[in-house]
Amino acid sequence: MIFTFILVFAAGFLVYLLARDYPKKLEIESQLGDIENKITALKKDEEKQKTMAEYLRSESYLEKQARLRLNLKKEGEEVVFVYRKDNGEREASKENRDENPFLSKLKELFRILMRR
């Protein structure tokens, strides 16, 4: 009888210890999952940065930057400059696009006739 009582008491005490520490275990497992997710994200970021570093060291990137920033060109290559319209021309062309095509042709005809 005493042996049974001691055995039940020991089992109850073990259950108490496990139940007391179970919420801590769940919290620690949750934190561990968060940390593993952060590690995975950092590894992906590191891989992206390695790829970017390799690209920045590549010949194609250096050539592109030399063309853009230093206006360099290869031998035998021709350079074409594209100039943008100033604001006045942009607004005039925008007004022409908004007009009716028939009216714009009529205005153009009128201008031609007035010049003569």
Beta strands, then each sheet from edge to edge (+ up, - down):
end
